[in-house]
Amino acid sequence: LVALPLLGGARAAAAVACASLLAGALALSLQPRTLATLRVGAALAANICVLWPTSWNPSVMGKGLAYLAPKLQPQLEGASLAQADRGTRIHHYRDGAESTVLVYDGGEGTPRAFVVNGRHEATSTPADMRNQYLLGHLPALLHRGPVREGLVIALGSGMTAGCLALHAQRVTVVELARDVIDAARTFAGWNH
């Protein structure tokens, strides 16, 4: 819970792996016949853990390839993942205690996507925007009389809250993941 936001996903995973290696080496070093060999091994493992550069491409890891694999398969025939990811621009990426949040697009003039824990939650495509706008407008339009207060659970891209704010005097948004709030700001052009 502490390592992920401080170190990021790649380094936190490496830290856990290194801690496991060192714990195993320590347990084995307590055996008298393997002491010298294991001390050298533990020192080597510690150096590798400290010096090993750990990073991963957020646009690959954050997109949730498990969700996208069936759609990407025709594009990936004979191509590498790096080729398929070419042109991706990251507008926001954060590994947090609650979630991993990514906002990206494919370059100038392409739709923007909002991804939480590898699942695409919102985009700036017309079909997605209609859905998110409708979720904000429809309850307000069906309400009899003026809308004094509205509640949006889960901020997401902020489009639904933005639409509801056009009708309600006051809108309360409940969001569990702090990093989603920063990510929603990258959708300001669509949030009214």
C-alpha positions in Angstrom: 0.0 0.0 0.0 2.9 2.4 0.7 5.4 1.1 -1.9 3.1 1.4 -4.9 2.4 5.1 -4.8 5.9 5.9 -3.7 7.8 3.7 -6.2 5.3 3.1 -9.0 4.1 -0.3 -10.3 7.4 -1.5 -11.8 9.7 -0.6 -9.0 7.2 -1.8 -6.3 7.0 -5.2 -8.1 10.8 -5.3 -8.2 11.1 -4.4 -4.6 8.8 -7.2 -3.6 10.7 -9.6 -5.7 14.1 -8.4 -4.3 12.7 -8.7 -0.7 11.7 -12.3 -1.5 15.1 -13.1 -2.9 16.9 -11.6 0.1 14.6 -13.3 2.6 15.3 -16.7 0.9 19.0 -16.0 0.8 18.9 -15.1 4.5 17.0 -18.3 5.4 19.5 -20.4 3.5 22.5 -18.5 4.9 21.6 -19.8 8.4 22.6 -23.3 7.2 26.3 -23.8 8.1 27.5 -25.5 5.0 26.2 -22.9 2.5 27.1 -19.8 4.4 30.0 -18.5 2.2 28.2 -19.2 -1.1 25.0 -17.7 0.1 26.7 -14.6 1.4 28.1 -13.9 -2.0 24.8 -14.7 -3.6 22.9 -12.4 -1.2 25.4 -9.6 -1.9 24.9 -10.1 -5.6 21.1 -10.2 -5.3 21.2 -7.0 -3.2 23.3 -5.2 -5.8 21.0 -6.4 -8.6 17.9 -5.3 -6.7 19.4 -1.8 -6.0 21.0 -1.2 -9.4 18.5 -2.9 -11.7 16.6 -0.3 -13.7 13.0 -1.1 -13.4 10.5 0.6 -15.6 7.7 -0.3 -17.9 5.8 1.5 -20.6 2.7 3.0 -19.0 0.9 3.1 -22.3 1.3 -0.7 -22.6 0.8 -1.7 -19.0 -1.9 0.8 -18.2 -4.1 0.1 -21.3 -5.2 -3.3 -20.0 -4.1 -5.5 -22.8 -6.1 -8.4 -21.3 -9.2 -6.4 -22.2 -7.9 -5.3 -25.6 -6.2 -8.4 -26.8 -9.1 -9.7 -29.0 -9.4 -6.3 -30.6 -5.7 -5.9 -31.1 -5.0 -9.4 -32.5 -5.5 -8.5 -36.2 -3.3 -5.4 -35.8 -0.5 -7.4 -34.0 -0.2 -10.1 -36.6 3.5 -10.0 -37.5 4.1 -6.8 -35.5 5.6 -6.2 -32.2 3.8 -4.6 -29.3 6.0 -1.5 -29.6 4.9 -1.1 -33.2 1.2 -1.4 -32.3 1.7 1.2 -29.5 3.5 3.7 -31.7 2.1 7.2 -31.6 0.5 6.9 -28.2 0.6 10.1 -26.2 0.2 9.8 -22.4 -1.6 12.8 -20.8 -1.7 11.3 -17.3 -0.4 8.2 -15.6 -0.3 7.4 -12.0 0.1 4.2 -9.9 -1.8 4.9 -6.7 -2.7 3.0 -3.7 -6.3 2.6 -4.9 -5.7 2.2 -8.6 -3.6 2.7 -11.7 -5.0 5.6 -13.8 -4.0 6.3 -17.4 -5.2 8.9 -19.9 -3.9 8.6 -23.4 -4.6 9.2 -27.1 -3.1 8.1 -30.4 -1.8 11.5 -31.4 -3.3 14.8 -32.6 -6.9 14.6 -33.6 -7.5 11.1 -32.1 -9.9 10.2 -29.3 -8.7 10.4 -25.7 -9.2 7.4 -23.4 -9.5 7.2 -19.7 -8.4 3.9 -18.2 -8.5 2.6 -14.6 -6.8 -0.6 -13.6 -6.5 -1.5 -17.3 -10.2 -1.1 -18.0 -11.3 1.7 -20.4 -13.9 3.7 -18.5 -14.4 6.7 -20.8 -13.3 8.1 -24.1 -13.9 11.2 -26.2 -15.5 9.2 -29.0 -19.0 10.4 -30.0 -20.7 7.2 -28.8 -19.0 7.3 -25.4 -19.6 11.0 -24.9 -23.3 10.6 -25.8 -23.6 8.0 -23.1 -21.7 10.0 -20.4 -23.6 13.2 -21.3 -26.9 11.4 -21.2 -26.1 10.1 -17.7 -25.8 13.7 -16.6 -28.7 15.3 -18.5 -31.4 12.7 -18.4 -32.0 12.5 -14.6 -32.1 16.3 -14.5 -34.5 16.6 -17.4 -36.8 14.0 -16.0 -36.9 15.7 -12.5 -39.9 17.8 -11.9 -39.0 21.3 -11.1 -35.6 22.9 -10.6 -32.8 20.6 -9.7 -31.2 21.8 -6.4 -28.7 19.0 -5.8 -27.2 16.2 -7.7 -24.9 13.3 -6.8 -22.4 11.6 -9.1 -20.8 8.5 -7.8 -17.4 7.9 -9.5 -16.0 11.0 -11.3 -14.4 9.2 -14.2 -13.7 11.6 -17.0 -16.0 14.2 -15.4 -18.3 14.4 -18.4 -21.4 13.2 -16.5 -20.7 15.6 -13.5 -20.2 18.4 -16.0 -23.5 17.8 -17.7 -25.4 17.5 -14.4 -23.8 20.8 -13.2 -25.6 22.6 -16.1 -28.9 21.7 -14.5 -28.3 21.5 -10.7 -27.5 24.3 -8.3 -25.1 22.0 -6.5 -23.4 18.8 -7.6 -21.5 16.5 -5.2 -19.1 14.0 -6.6 -17.9 10.9 -4.7 -14.6 9.5 -5.9 -12.5 6.9 -4.1 -9.3 7.3 -6.1 -7.5 10.6 -5.7 -5.6 10.0 -9.0 -8.9 10.0 -10.9 -9.4 13.6 -10.0 -6.2 14.7 -11.7 -6.9 12.5 -14.7 -10.4 14.1 -15.1 -8.7 17.4 -15.6 -7.3 16.2 -18.9 -10.9 15.9 -20.1 -11.6 19.6 -19.3 -12.5 20.4 -22.9 -15.4 17.9 -22.8 -16.6 18.5 -19.3 -18.4 21.8 -20.0 
